[in-house]
Amino acid sequence: MSASIELKKKLYNYCISQRKRIKHIYGQVCVGVEDSNHTFRVCSHSFNPKPEYVYYEDVRTRLTRIGIIGRYHIGNCYLGSCAEPHAANKLLNRLNKTRKQNIVTNSGTFIFSKALRIRTQQEVKYCKICKQTFKQL
């Protein structure tokens, strides 16, 4: 499934806002994600998480299956620093706040937008780590 038009618009506006807010954005990427019902949409950008950064259980298990977060890397992409896990984590946060406790959310059903470079809005290919983490990419 491809991302909805609303998510694509939100991602474009998010890139513009981040370009104005962040001074050192060279090489940073942003991506949007929505649940399969197209009810919730979030965007996030790539950054190196601090050690106290908390991933939700689903995203953390997907990342730790590949390697150690922040240490394992392929090329210049470090595990956990891409925009895709951050966006999935934000969406899980929003879904867990609005849904009942007994409903389990799974990031395997999320729909991702194209990854865009913040500075130029050019499309960027997903890295190998993100393709391993989220099979739907």
C-alpha positions in Angstrom: 0.0 0.0 0.0 1.2 3.5 -0.7 0.9 6.5 1.7 -2.2 8.7 1.6 -2.1 12.1 0.1 -2.7 13.6 3.5 0.5 11.9 4.8 2.5 13.2 1.8 1.3 16.8 2.5 2.0 16.5 6.2 5.5 15.2 5.3 6.2 18.1 3.0 5.1 20.6 5.6 7.2 18.8 8.2 10.3 19.1 6.1 9.8 22.8 5.6 9.3 23.3 9.3 12.4 21.3 10.2 14.5 23.2 7.7 13.6 26.4 9.4 14.1 25.0 12.9 17.3 23.0 12.6 20.5 24.8 11.7 22.7 21.8 10.8 20.4 19.7 8.6 22.8 18.5 6.0 22.2 14.8 5.3 19.1 14.6 7.5 16.1 12.7 6.3 12.4 12.9 7.3 9.7 10.3 6.8 6.0 10.0 7.5 4.1 7.0 8.8 0.4 6.2 9.3 -1.6 3.3 10.6 -3.4 1.0 8.2 -6.8 2.8 8.9 -5.3 6.2 7.8 -6.5 7.7 11.1 -3.2 8.8 12.7 -0.2 10.3 10.8 3.1 11.4 12.2 6.4 12.5 10.8 9.9 12.3 12.2 13.5 13.0 11.1 16.7 11.2 11.5 18.8 11.9 14.6 21.2 10.0 17.0 19.1 9.1 20.0 20.5 9.7 23.5 21.1 6.7 25.7 17.9 7.4 27.7 15.8 7.5 24.5 13.0 4.9 25.0 11.7 2.8 22.1 8.4 1.0 22.4 8.6 -2.8 22.8 7.7 -3.5 19.2 10.2 -1.2 17.6 12.9 -2.1 20.1 12.6 -5.8 19.5 12.7 -5.3 15.7 15.9 -3.2 16.1 17.7 -5.5 18.6 17.1 -8.5 16.3 19.5 -6.9 13.9 22.2 -5.7 16.4 23.0 -3.3 19.2 21.2 0.1 18.9 23.7 2.9 18.2 26.6 0.6 17.6 25.7 -1.7 14.7 26.0 0.1 11.4 26.1 -0.6 7.7 28.0 2.1 5.9 27.3 5.4 7.6 23.8 4.3 8.9 23.7 3.4 12.5 21.0 1.2 13.9 18.3 3.4 15.5 19.3 6.7 14.1 17.2 6.7 10.9 13.9 8.5 10.6 11.8 5.3 10.1 12.1 3.8 13.7 11.6 7.3 15.2 8.5 7.8 13.2 7.2 4.3 14.0 7.9 5.0 17.7 6.0 8.3 17.6 3.0 6.6 16.0 3.0 3.8 18.5 3.1 6.5 21.3 0.0 8.2 19.8 -1.8 5.0 19.2 -1.2 3.7 22.8 -2.4 7.0 24.2 -5.7 6.9 22.3 -6.6 3.2 22.3 -7.7 0.9 25.1 -5.1 -1.1 27.0 -6.0 -4.5 25.6 -5.5 -3.6 22.0 -2.1 -4.5 20.7 -0.5 -2.3 18.0 1.9 -3.8 15.6 4.4 -1.7 13.5 4.3 -4.3 10.8 1.0 -2.9 9.6 2.2 0.7 9.3 2.4 2.5 6.0 5.5 4.6 5.4 5.8 7.5 3.0 8.8 8.1 0.8 11.9 9.3 2.7 12.8 12.9 1.8 15.9 14.9 2.4 15.0 17.8 4.7 17.0 20.5 2.9 16.1 19.7 -0.7 12.9 17.5 -0.5 14.6 15.0 -2.8 13.5 11.4 -2.4 16.1 9.1 -0.7 16.2 5.3 -0.8 15.6 3.4 2.4 18.8 2.0 4.0 19.4 -1.7 4.4 18.9 -1.5 8.1 15.4 0.0 7.7 14.5 -2.5 5.1 15.5 -5.3 7.5 13.6 -3.7 10.4 10.4 -2.9 8.6 9.5 -5.5 5.9 6.8 -3.3 4.3 9.5 -0.8 3.0 
